[in-house]
Amino acid sequence: GDAGETLVHADDVLTTGVLRRAVNAALARAGVDPAGNTLIASGAAWSDPAFGSDDPIRAGDPVLVDLAPRDAAGYHGRLARTFVVDTDGGWDRRAHLAVTRAREAGLAELETGTPASRVHEETAAEVIAYGFDTVGEARTDGTRALGHGVGLARREAPWLSGSGELEPGHVVALVPTVFDQEENGGVRIADLAVVTADGYDLLAEYATSLSPTVD
């Protein structure tokens, strides 16, 4: 539809609540608990998203789908993607490029012995290089980092704003994020990786495309 036009799904208005329920049902079918952590946000509400929101989704607005389900053993996952239906190719494309390159920079630093803070620093440097302010997500020691450890807790060590080093088996979520509080919404990509002796292994492979339709 045209930019700003409310999207329709199954003869009804598509809202963040409708999409969240569909995502949670898919997670349940896959055998994991959504754990109340499924975040769907769109448009202006993106800068202050609420877990229980039910806002209309409009063409041209970035839509965040951010998941942190929990398996039967109690361990959490993390995956986030941002989609735009009928993007105009402007701000959201530039923001998406920034977080995609930031993701690549952060992943390149995942290796045993690397200072955890360097992962944040290199991720943030790419965001800044594209002209955006960094938007932290995990809060530790009064600071914000573009990622965090994941395990039995949704957020735990290694803290990417801390002073420690990465160790084999550390599970890290990279969460590069930018948003425009005034108008454009935001863009986030999050992935989960386990640190190895000479690099990392992604725990899930999913396309980073801005389009909700992946070829």
MARPAGU-728474 format. One record per residue (C-alpha): x, y, z. Coordinates in steps of 0.1 Angstrom, whole numbers. Example, Ala and Ser with C-alpha at 12.3 -4.5 7.8 and 13.67 -1.06 7.14 Angstrom:
+-------+-------+-------+
!     x !     y !     z !
+-------+-------+-------+
!   123 !   -45 !    78 !
!   137 !   -11 !    71 !
+-------+-------+-------+
end
This chain:
+-------+-------+-------+
!     x !     y !     z !
+-------+-------+-------+
!     0 !     0 !     0 !
!     9 !    37 !     0 !
!    32 !    50 !    27 !
!    12 !    57 !    58 !
!   -16 !    34 !    48 !
!   -27 !     9 !    75 !
!   -19 !   -26 !    65 !
!   -46 !   -52 !    64 !
!   -42 !   -89 !    72 !
!   -70 !  -115 !    69 !
!   -95 !   -88 !    63 !
!   -86 !   -70 !    95 !
!   -62 !   -42 !   104 !
!   -27 !   -56 !   111 !
!   -15 !   -44 !   145 !
!    15 !   -51 !   167 !
!    -7 !   -72 !   189 !
!   -19 !   -93 !   160 !
!    16 !   -99 !   149 !
!    29 !  -106 !   184 !
!     2 !  -133 !   189 !
!    11 !  -149 !   156 !
!    48 !  -149 !   165 !
!    42 !  -164 !   199 !
!    21 !  -191 !   184 !
!    49 !  -200 !   160 !
!    74 !  -201 !   189 !
!    51 !  -224 !   208 !
!    47 !  -247 !   178 !
!    85 !  -249 !   177 !
!    86 !  -261 !   213 !
!    99 !  -230 !   231 !
!    83 !  -206 !   255 !
!    79 !  -170 !   243 !
!    84 !  -162 !   280 !
!    67 !  -128 !   277 !
!    97 !  -115 !   259 !
!    83 !  -110 !   224 !
!    86 !   -74 !   214 !
!    68 !   -60 !   184 !
!    70 !   -23 !   177 !
!    62 !    -1 !   147 !
!    64 !    36 !   137 !
!    67 !    63 !   163 !
!    61 !    39 !   192 !
!    94 !    23 !   182 !
!   114 !    47 !   204 !
!    96 !    36 !   235 !
!    81 !     2 !   227 !
!    58 !   -16 !   251 !
!    56 !   -54 !   253 !
!    18 !   -53 !   254 !
!    13 !   -27 !   226 !
!   -15 !   -30 !   200 !
!    -7 !    -3 !   175 !
!   -17 !    -3 !   138 !
!    11 !   -11 !   114 !
!    14 !    12 !    85 !
!    32 !     8 !    51 !
!    65 !    26 !    52 !
!    70 !    22 !    90 !
!    98 !     1 !   104 !
!    85 !   -30 !   122 !
!   106 !   -45 !   149 !
!   103 !   -82 !   157 !
!   124 !   -90 !   187 !
!   124 !  -124 !   203 !
!   140 !  -139 !   234 !
!   123 !  -172 !   240 !
!   132 !  -198 !   266 !
!   137 !  -236 !   260 !
!   127 !  -264 !   283 !
!   160 !  -263 !   301 !
!   155 !  -226 !   309 !
!   181 !  -212 !   284 !
!   171 !  -181 !   265 !
!   176 !  -172 !   228 !
!   177 !  -139 !   210 !
!   168 !  -128 !   175 !
!   156 !   -95 !   162 !
!   149 !   -82 !   127 !
!   134 !   -50 !   114 !
!   111 !   -50 !    83 !
!    95 !   -23 !    62 !
!    66 !   -29 !    39 !
!    69 !    -5 !     9 !
!   100 !    13 !    20 !
!   107 !    46 !     3 !
!   144 !    38 !     3 !
!   154 !    67 !    25 !
!   161 !    69 !    62 !
!   153 !    33 !    69 !
!   176 !    20 !    42 !
!   205 !    40 !    56 !
!   197 !    29 !    91 !
!   195 !    -7 !    81 !
!   228 !    -5 !    63 !
!   243 !    10 !    95 !
!   231 !   -18 !   118 !
!   240 !   -45 !    93 !
!   276 !   -33 !    90 !
!   277 !   -28 !   128 !
!   266 !   -64 !   132 !
!   294 !   -76 !   109 !
!   319 !   -55 !   128 !
!   308 !   -69 !   162 !
!   308 !  -105 !   150 !
!   343 !  -100 !   137 !
!   355 !   -93 !   172 !
!   340 !  -125 !   188 !
!   370 !  -146 !   197 !
!   384 !  -161 !   228 !
!   406 !  -136 !   246 !
!   391 !  -105 !   231 !
!   381 !   -78 !   256 !
!   343 !   -79 !   258 !
!   342 !   -41 !   256 !
!   359 !   -41 !   222 !
!   328 !   -59 !   207 !
!   307 !   -30 !   218 !
!   332 !    -4 !   207 !
!   336 !   -18 !   172 !
!   298 !   -22 !   168 !
!   292 !    14 !   179 !
!   319 !    27 !   157 !
!   301 !    15 !   126 !
!   268 !    30 !   137 !
!   285 !    63 !   143 !
!   304 !    61 !   109 !
!   270 !    61 !    92 !
!   259 !    93 !   110 !
!   237 !    78 !   137 !
!   239 !    80 !   175 !
!   244 !    47 !   193 !
!   214 !    33 !   211 !
!   223 !    10 !   239 !
!   201 !   -18 !   251 !
!   216 !   -39 !   279 !
!   222 !   -18 !   311 !
!   252 !   -26 !   332 !
!   270 !    -4 !   357 !
!   249 !    26 !   346 !
!   261 !    23 !   310 !
!   245 !     8 !   278 !
!   260 !   -16 !   254 !
!   251 !   -28 !   219 !
!   249 !   -64 !   232 !
!   250 !   -87 !   262 !
!   256 !  -122 !   273 !
!   227 !  -147 !   273 !
!   220 !  -178 !   292 !
!   196 !  -188 !   320 !
!   190 !  -151 !   324 !
!   179 !  -131 !   294 !
!   208 !  -107 !   300 !
!   239 !  -118 !   319 !
!   277 !  -119 !   317 !
!   298 !  -113 !   296 !
!   288 !   -76 !   298 !
!   300 !   -58 !   267 !
!   305 !   -26 !   288 !
!   326 !   -45 !   313 !
!   363 !   -52 !   316 !
!   364 !   -89 !   312 !
!   376 !  -110 !   282 !
!   355 !  -134 !   260 !
!   359 !  -171 !   269 !
!   351 !  -203 !   250 !
!   314 !  -210 !   254 !
!   303 !  -175 !   262 !
!   270 !  -169 !   244 !
!   267 !  -133 !   232 !
!   238 !  -114 !   217 !
!   248 !   -86 !   194 !
!   221 !   -59 !   193 !
!   230 !   -30 !   170 !
!   202 !    -4 !   172 !
!   194 !    30 !   159 !
!   162 !    51 !   161 !
!   149 !    85 !   153 !
!   127 !    97 !   182 !
!   111 !   124 !   161 !
!    97 !   107 !   130 !
!   112 !    76 !   114 !
!   111 !    49 !   141 !
!   140 !    26 !   144 !
!   160 !    -3 !   131 !
!   175 !   -32 !   151 !
!   192 !   -65 !   142 !
!   201 !   -90 !   169 !
!   218 !  -123 !   167 !
!   231 !  -149 !   191 !
!   266 !  -164 !   188 !
!   287 !  -187 !   209 !
!   324 !  -177 !   213 !
!   349 !  -203 !   201 !
!   387 !  -205 !   203 !
!   392 !  -189 !   169 !
!   359 !  -170 !   163 !
!   323 !  -177 !   168 !
!   293 !  -199 !   157 !
!   259 !  -183 !   150 !
!   232 !  -201 !   169 !
!   206 !  -193 !   142 !
!   209 !  -183 !   106 !
!   182 !  -158 !    94 !
!   184 !  -133 !    66 !
!   189 !   -96 !    76 !
!   169 !   -82 !    47 !
!   147 !   -52 !    54 !
!   120 !   -67 !    32 !
!    96 !   -91 !    50 !
!    97 !  -112 !    18 !
!   130 !  -131 !    15 !
!   138 !  -146 !   -19 !
+-------+-------+-------+
end
